[in-house]
Amino acid sequence: MARCREPVIPRHFYTNLESLRGVAALMVALSHSLLVLQVDGISHIWSTPLTEMAGVQSAITRALLIPLNGGAAVTVFFVLSGYVLGLSLDRNRQTLSNTFGFYLKRLFRLYPAHIVVTLGIVVSLLFHHYQAFDAASGWYLEWNQVRPDLGMVLDNLALISVYLNHIAWSLQVELAGSLFLPLAYFVCRRSGFWVNAFLLTLLVVLAWQVTHLLLLFLYCFYAGLMLPQLVARLEPQLGGSSGQWLLGLGIFMLCTGYTLAGTQSLQGRILIETLGSVLIVAHLVHEENHASWVSRFLSRPLINRLGRYSYSFYLLHFMILYWLAYGVFHAVSAETLLAAPLLFGFIFMVVTVPITFWLAGVVYRNVEVPMINLGKKLVGDPLRRKRQGEAAEALARDEMTR
């Protein structure tokens, strides 16, 4: 069977940013692996402050959830989307036709893999019998309590509901951000830095006043759109030792936002994580052609591949983890699981990540790539047309000189 052709890579494509997306998807997977079991009698360890840990294993697990912060990783996704999609919009004039094309390509980018994964989950749940296992965390027990009917399946396929694959809530936010982006891009690219900073502040204030999920993260996308201006203004500070300090500050803010803001302040957490994400992405944009340690790490082939597979990896991991844990709950006694929850958390990581990585590669090659290319074909990729035009001009010049 012929191998599917990879999508055309935009000229302003940053490999390190794609790799960062892969690292963020891995953070989500590793954090989820630590949330499956009760630890030292704590059923919801993620929402329990570090100071309230009841034993050594719970303290270690809660400490590990600081760098392995799945919520922060999702914030990175949204900031990256604002930046990368802004670069994509830079490639054409903003007409009604091009805006429609942007929306169409986003649908072909987001929905096909989601639909395939969701249907796979539905098939797997045909063999599922819900049980409340004694060693399971409250987080694990929340899911798959009812067998899906047709209405639930259709709602989940359309992303009206995310019950069948709860991590798909971020896809709802991505769709809202994508809908918002062309207008935000139009304003952002025609405004100076301080006007954009003011508009960003207004979006932050809006997020603080509302509770609707789709409005909480809009400023993450706008912060991503502003990154070219920010990088230009911080150019002297992003290199050398000052750049390393800013990178370290960004990583610290990203990982500790949840801890610093407190378990009850969702808005505060998102704001700190967004600031951290902006500093990290700004550093990577500046250091793309430099040899910083983070650039060298993100340029490793395995990390590059994880970045390419990151979307499918993110969609697939939760259900693979759920079924592995389901089997473990049947095979291992509750006493054993409760005696060594940290050990089993690491076992979940070691087993599920390679399986998810392999399966994500299958979905990427056979679903994501064909659908991305189909979306570009339907819309007409301006970069491809430009390259074809340049090639035709070069051929014509060559013919004239003969």
C-alpha positions, 0 to 999 in steps of 0.5 A: 500500500502506498505510504501517505505523503506528509503534509507540506511544512510551513516556511515559518515552522519551528520544529522545537515548538512541535517537540514542545507540544509532544513533551506537553502531551507526555506530561498529561499522560504521566500525570494521569498515570499517577491519578489512578489509585488512592494514595495513603487514603487520599482519593483525589490527590491532585486537588489536595494541597501538598501540605495535607499529604498523609504519608510518604507516598502521597507526598512524593506523588503530589510532589511529582505532580508539580513538574508532571502538571497535566493542566499546565501542559494543556495551557501550553497547547493553547498558547502554542496554537495562538502563535502557530496559527497566527503564523499560518494566517500571516501567509495570506491576506485576510479575506472572507474566502481565506477565513473560511479556508482557515476554519475548514482546515481546522476542522480537518485538523481536529475532527478526523482523529477525534472521531476515529479515537472516539469510535474506538472507545465506543467499541471498547466500551461494548465490553465494559462493565462498570465496577467501583474498585476499592483501590481506585481513586475518585478521579478514575471512578468518575468515568464510564459509569454508564454504557453509551447510547446513540445520543451520547455517541453523537454528542461526543463525536460532535464535541457537544459532550466529552463524557467518553473521552474527557480529555477532549474538553481541550478540543472544545476550547481549541475550537472556540479559540480557532473561531475567535482567532481570525478576528483576534489576528486582525486586531493584533497584527494592526495594533502596537504592543501596548494596545495589544497588552491592554486588550490581553488584560481585558481578556484576562479580566473577562476570564476572571469574571466568567465561569464558562470553560470556553471563555477562560482560555481565550487570552491564552490564544491572544498571548500566543498571537502577541509573541512575535511582538514580545520576542522582538521587544525582548530580543536582547534579553532572550539570549545568553544568561538572561535568556536562561534565567527567563527560561527557568522562570517560565518553567517554574511558573508553568509547573508551579502555577497550580500550587502557587495559585491554590487548588480553588483558583482556576483563573489564577492557575491559568494566568501563571501557567500562561505567563510561563508558557509565553516565556518558554515559547519566546525562548524557543522561538529566539533559540531555534537556530542556537544551541541552547540545552533546551533546543538540543533536547527538543531537536532529538529525533524521538522527541520530534516524532513524539511532537508529530504524534502528539495530537493522537497521543493525547487523544489515545492515552487516557483510554489505554490507561483506563483499560490497563488499570481496569485489568490491574484492578481485577488481577491485583488485590486492593491491599497490594495496590493500596500498599504500593500506589506509587510503584503501580503509578510508574508501572502504568507510565512504563506500559501505557506510554510506549503502547500509546506512542505506537498507536498514535503513530498509526493514527497520525499516518493513516488519519491525521496526515491524509485529512490534513492534506485533504483539507489543504487540497480543498482549500488550496494551500497558498504556500504550495501555490507560491512554490509551484509559481516560483518553480514555474518561473525558474523553469521559464528563466532556464528555458530562456537562457538556453 
